[in-house]
Amino acid sequence: MTTPPSSETTGAARAAGPALRVVVVNGSPSRPSRTMGLVRVILDRLVELLPVETSQIDVYHLGPAFTGTIERDEAPEEVHAKLRLAEEADLLIAAVPVYRGSYPGMFKHFFDLIDQYALANKPVLLAATGGGDHHALALEHALRPLFGFFQALTIPVAVFASAGDFDGSTLLNPRVHGRVEIALADVADLLRTRATGYRTRTRRAEVGSPAPASSGSSSP
């Protein structure tokens, strides 16, 4: 499933001017998920810094037309549309749960179909969740090298949250919230120069539907 771009600009008191087109590539198969809980925190902070319009690509819910595509040239139009959405973003948020020390295979399949040079110099924020802190290694040893191949401009501060940082899919750990703030503050000026979208009204961004806090477990 792909969430279409929001019809509203987000970011308080910034109605006029360009909006940052943010595309989230979600590598989690679960709904709700801790991965998207982390993404919601990132987006909530981002809209406080500048206007954004958001889209979400759930790679595990793109259907057989996507999973059956081996070569980009053979992809049906519906798959091409998802790929172009990611390629044309002003900011890409690559968000994954970590399995067996790396990102999920369906997430990798999506980027196997991305044009080799389409992400060159494109800002990419890396975000991941995992069962324990040792899974954070995947950010630097798996995700960052992947986007290094594409010559993307990966944001220096990546964000990781472990299962213990959540209540259900709601991120509670203030340390992770603080890291999100640092990651975005470091590149806020850069992101403002990359904004190419334009809308005329203001509203808070929503990607997915925030799940209520729960004492139960949530999938990665």
Phi, psi and omega in degrees: 000143173240128173279124182293159178304142177297144178274003181240146166281145177241154183120114186298138174060026178230052186291319184268151176104178186288149176248146178281122179275107184256128176241123177264122171259107186265118182265010180268137176277353189262151174220118353287174181216154174294327180301313179286336172298319176294318180299321180299322177296318178299314181292322178300320178288321183298319182289346174282344184262325184195163178291140178222155166235134191241147171226154182227131176245115178263100190296333181280357182234028179272349173089177185294334178298327178280310184295334180272359180273122180257318180243143181303319183295339182263000185288137174293164185301323181297327177283319176305321182298320179293320180294317179295325178302315178291318183294331185262005180293151170279326176222129176255130172252112180264110188237125185218151162276147181266123177240129176051038174084008182207183178278160181293153183297324181293326175298314179296322179300320179300314183282343171297335182265351179288140178302139188302329185250004185290336183257007181301126178066015179271131177296131178228124176261127182263129180221139182211156174231157179196171183293328181214170185296335181296339178289346180298338179302333182297333179300314185270335185257351179231303184292311183296318175298325178302312182281342170296323176301321180280359183060031178285159178265083181289132179298132188304319182266114175267163186235129178230143174223136179264171184302325181289351179275356187242154162246105191066238177253013180263122181283123184249333188295116181296335178297319179289320175303319180294323179292324176300315180299317180296314182303316184279323179298325181297332187237013184302316181295319177299315183296325178298325180285343182266353186294128181235349179278167179208127175221174187236359179234162182246144178191155181287140181286147173223129172236118186073188178244114181304129180276144177295151179299140183216148178276355180277182182272159176227152181285158181295000000 
